[in-house]
Amino acid sequence: MKIMLKILCAPFILLLYLLILFLSFILSISAAILNVAASLLAILAIATLILESVPNGIALLIIAWLISPVGLPLFAARLLRWIENLRASFWSWLND
């Protein structure tokens, strides 16, 4: 019975591995693009704070923080690490 479960889980582990590779590639590209966008948006937010209105400048700063490497990309990296841990646990169970 345990061998049958291992055979059924093997394609799932392969799918998780391919998903991790794809998501790592997408995450690295998007992090680079979002880093540039966050820098430009932060400069625009500071200019808006000084020249225009404070609420709009604060909103732009919040958006810049969200797309910076400390915002949503960090959350995506942690989610990717969780998927990697899930694959590793399945792999260790499969090799038992």
Buried (B, 14 or more C-beta within 10 A) or exposed (E): EEEEEBEEBEEEBEEBBEBBEEBBEEBEEBBEEBBEBBEEBBEBBBEBBEEEEEEEBEEBBEBBBBBBEEBBBEEBBEEBEEBBEBBEEBBEEBEE
